[in-house]
Amino acid sequence: MSSRRATTITTAIATTITGSLLTASFSAVMILSFTASADDQGPGSSKGGKAIDAAPAGVKLTTLLPEKISVDNSSKKTAITATVKNEGTKASGEIDLLVVGFDGLKVNGVQGCSAIGEKDLPPGSNSGFKCSVGALAAGRSKSYAVDATYDLSKAGKICLPVMSADGKETFWQQGPVPFGTTNPSPNAPATPLLLGTDNKPVAPGGDTLPKTGVGDDVLPLGAAGAALIAAGAAGLYWSQRRPRQPLRG
């Protein structure tokens, strides 16, 4: 083989390898970019949650909400992931997850779930969906895509109760917990909101913040929370619509 031909073959191989590496690098960048944009809600959090009725032995049910969401300032649309998890050692038995919106946060749909009728919603809420989770195995979780809108001129809360399928027991309830921001950005394309933060909306027609303190906008949410969680009992509005259980000794 002549030196000229050997040089030509070597150059061709180097060009092919370089092209492959560039293609692989470009593909990796595309995959990483897509992953980052698809997972922009941050880690899940059980903030604002508490156990209410005792779960069956070996079952530990909790819920998770994203630590941050983003609201489109023009359409008011936002997406939330609601997750129910069994951190115990035994299967849960048949359970339901409820997703309920309050005040400025309205739940428009939850993938695979059915809307709760207006007459069955708790006082103070504006929307709700029931998800039939079924029996959740130990160590497993199930997530639901929540389509919602958020009126940033108001405060907004969400509530995730986990109930027995017959509605008689509430094993866990997260919320009503707020999403909000203390730094509104009305002129930006979107406003980021944090879980567990009371929303401080921009006053209509200006960029100044409204006065804070207990007022008419706060009281209905407090009343809703009281209606959902009663001291020492399940306390959910839905469970109150069921026949009373006999007292347990």
Buried (B, 14 or more C-beta within 10 A) or exposed (E): EEEEEEEEEEEEEEEEEEEEEEEEEEEEEEEEEEEEEEEEBEEBBBBBBEBBBEBBEEBBBBBBBBBBBBBBBEEBBBBBBBBBBBEBEBBBBEBBBBBBBBBBBBBEBBEEBEBBEEEEBBEBBBBBBBBEBBEBEBEEBBEBEBBBBBBBBBBBBBBBBBBBBEBBBBBBBBBBBBBBBEEBBEEEEBBBBBBBBBBBBBEEEEEEEBEEEEEEBBEBBEEBBEBBBBEEEBBBBBBBEEEEEEEEE
